[in-house]
Amino acid sequence: MNANRSGKDGQLAQVALELVNVVNRTADEYLPGKLAGIVKLHAGIGVGCVFIPVPGADLFAAFGNTWTMYVRINRELELPFTQNLIKSLATGVVSNLASNAAILAVIGFGSALKILPGAGTVASYAVMSATVYGATIAAGYIYMKALAALLKNKSAGQVKEEDLKAAVAKVMEDKATVQSIFKSAKESYKQADSNLTDLAKELGALKQKMQESAVTSDQIDAVEEIALAEMAAQRNDLEKTFKRLRNAGEWALENADKLELSLASAALRTALGQ
């Protein structure tokens, strides 16, 4: 097994197990794997931002699904933190990671390459994908590590907003560990890491619901684009999945939000540059 891959997965699994232990959910033996899987899945969705053709919009969308990742972790653990707090934390983590000179240079260079036609766009995909994936893995690790440290001595109901923010800031002070996780994930990344099976299932559910209410020609077209995105996700074709999601537009996102399809919502927001 690749040493870098083993290190990345091992660190995620370890912090997920640590978190499950402190919230007394050890009866669910599959929960640590679920938590690590959420992080890796959202890292794959984050990679979809590189297929946004507009320079700059991809930078905004690159980590736009981080707060959704945090919300899904909270739901698995039945933690009561508000979405506003989670959005604030995600913004802080993303800003901290983006301030890293190596990450900023790679993503900024990759985005700028999109100005160039043809080869420039292809080059930007290669430059950005692994970096976005690694940074999102690091963001997931930071959040789970902060929760584990904080909930050792307090129940979730006792935690105040400033407590959680302070715990996240404390984890980010360990720059060597965060950098190690980012580096191992980045170096081991390949498109197979962007497993879209669960996303395909949510897109199938979204398609069915949209079909029931589609009336206008634009809405019917949106249903078709979601169907094509579902098929692309089933083939694990990241580029075509996000191209079709971008074509599906705002009405598809409204429906995904209404149905609380978190993966579909996150992917659509990423594709739309939101």
Phi, psi and omega in degrees: 000142178300130184297321180295317179297316179299319180295314181298309181294324180295319180292319177296314181298320181295313182289328176294317178296319178300318180293317179299321180296316185286338177263010175057046178244031185291345179295334178269094185293342181269351187297317178303319178294324177298316182295314178298323179295323177300315181297313182292324179295316179289332173297320177295319177296321179301327179298335179301340181296335183291346180268005172282122190284348186270119177302134180098314179296325179293327179294319180294320184279342187306318180246018183294340180266007182295317181294327176295322176300316179295319179298319180292323175298316180299319181295319179298326183264000181058044178267141191266018186292143183285156179293327178297319178296316182294321176298319179296317179295316181299320178299317180295317180294314181298316180298320180295315180294319182292338179284347176298126187302318182294316180294314182299318182295316183293313182292317180297319179294317180297319178295317181297327180299338183292345175296329182278137179285159171062253186300327180297316179294316179299317180297322181295325177300313182295321182293318190272327191304306183294325181293315178297317179300310182297320181293324179289322174301315179298321179296321177294318178299314182303314183293314180294322178295319179296316178299316181298317180294319185288319187275003174294326186244354181222150171279162182301325181292339180270349185283129176262163182304316182293332178296314183292320178297320179293322180295319178296316180298323180296316179297320183290344176292334178278073187295330181295317180292315179299317179295323179296317179294315177302313185295315182293322178292317180298314184289334183265356185296139166212162187301335179298338177293336181274069182286119188254017183300311181294323177297318179302320179297317180292324178294326176296317178294320178296317179302314183298316181292321179294325179299326183291334185242359181291127182234310183281165179296324178296321179292320177296320176297321180296320177300317180297319180295321177295321178297318179291323176296320178300314180296320178295321179294323177298330178272000182061034179267095187297313184298312182291326177302311184284333174295315180292322178296321178297320178292332183294324171082192190291325182296323177297317179296318178302318179292319179297319178295317182297323182273358181058041174270091193295321180291315179298318178298314181297317181293319179295318178297318178298314181296325182273359178073031182258000000 
